[in-house]
Structures are given as structure tokens and as C-alpha cells.
Amino acid sequence: MPILMKPRIIKTEEQYRHSVAEVARLAANDPDVDSDGGARLELLAKLVEDYEKAHFHFAQPDPVDAILFRIEQQGLST
């Protein structure tokens, strides 16, 4: 059984990697939302999300390009 880490604000890349791994492990078990596992999953997912927002910057697609991409993915024509 893996050692559970105490949820904390994620400050390093190593903490981030461990948190993501635990989120994946918990999500694979699909815990009930009201269970301890569900609460832990929710908290860790929020901590991971906050870290990603602060450290990973993704360019937003041009709205027209996004629409054209979606049309193409649906097999539609313009």
C-alpha cells in the first residue's frame, strides 16, 4: 500500500509529480464523492490545478481557428 502524503500547497516540481500520481491513483479507484478518498481526490486535484495555473502557461487559441478545428473534427465542411 502506498504511503499517503499529507496534502499541502504544491511548491516544487517533485511535489507536483507526486500529487499528480496520487490524483491518478485515487481517480482510478473512483471513490464516492462523500468518502475520505473522494475528499482527498478533490483536494489534491485542486492543489494540482492551482500549481498548473501558476506554472504552466498555455496560449489561448484564436476563436475562429478553434471553430474551424472543431468543424474539421466533426467531419463537417465550411
C-alpha positions as CSV (number, residue, x, y, z in Angstrom):
1,M,0.0,0.0,0.0
2,P,1.5,3.4,-1.0
3,I,2.4,5.9,1.8
4,L,-0.1,8.7,1.7
5,M,1.3,12.2,1.7
6,K,-0.2,14.9,3.7
7,P,-1.9,17.4,1.3
8,R,0.0,20.7,1.2
9,I,0.4,23.6,-1.1
10,I,2.5,22.3,-4.1
11,K,5.7,24.3,-4.3
12,T,8.1,22.1,-6.2
13,E,8.1,20.0,-9.4
14,E,8.7,16.9,-7.3
15,Q,5.7,17.7,-5.1
16,Y,3.7,18.3,-8.3
17,R,4.7,14.9,-9.8
18,H,3.8,13.1,-6.6
19,S,0.5,14.8,-6.3
20,V,-0.4,14.1,-9.9
21,A,0.5,10.4,-9.4
22,E,-1.7,10.3,-6.3
23,V,-4.6,12.0,-8.1
24,A,-4.3,9.4,-10.9
25,R,-4.3,6.5,-8.3
26,L,-7.3,7.9,-6.4
27,A,-9.2,8.6,-9.6
28,A,-8.7,5.1,-10.8
29,N,-10.4,3.8,-7.7
30,D,-13.4,6.1,-8.4
31,P,-14.1,7.0,-4.8
32,D,-17.6,8.2,-3.7
33,V,-17.7,12.0,-3.5
34,D,-18.6,11.9,0.2
35,S,-15.9,9.4,1.2
36,D,-12.5,10.2,2.6
37,G,-10.9,9.1,-0.7
38,G,-13.3,11.4,-2.6
39,A,-12.5,14.4,-0.4
40,R,-8.7,13.6,-0.7
41,L,-9.1,13.4,-4.5
42,E,-11.0,16.7,-4.7
43,L,-8.4,18.5,-2.5
44,L,-5.4,17.1,-4.4
45,A,-6.9,17.9,-7.8
46,K,-7.5,21.5,-6.7
47,L,-3.9,21.8,-5.4
48,V,-2.6,20.4,-8.7
49,E,-4.9,22.7,-10.7
50,D,-3.6,25.7,-8.7
51,Y,0.1,24.7,-9.3
52,E,-0.6,24.2,-13.1
53,K,-2.3,27.6,-13.4
54,A,0.7,29.3,-11.7
55,H,3.5,27.4,-13.6
56,F,2.2,26.3,-17.0
57,H,1.0,29.0,-19.4
58,F,-0.9,27.8,-22.5
59,A,-1.7,30.2,-25.3
60,Q,-5.4,30.5,-26.0
61,P,-6.4,29.5,-29.5
62,D,-7.8,32.1,-31.9
63,P,-11.6,31.7,-31.6
64,V,-12.0,31.4,-35.4
65,D,-9.3,28.7,-35.6
66,A,-10.9,26.9,-32.7
67,I,-14.2,26.8,-34.5
68,L,-12.6,25.7,-37.8
69,F,-10.8,22.9,-35.9
70,R,-14.0,21.7,-34.3
71,I,-15.8,21.7,-37.7
72,E,-13.0,19.7,-39.2
73,Q,-13.1,17.2,-36.2
74,Q,-16.8,16.7,-36.8
75,G,-16.3,15.9,-40.4
76,L,-18.3,19.0,-41.5
77,S,-17.4,21.5,-44.2
78,T,-17.4,25.2,-44.1
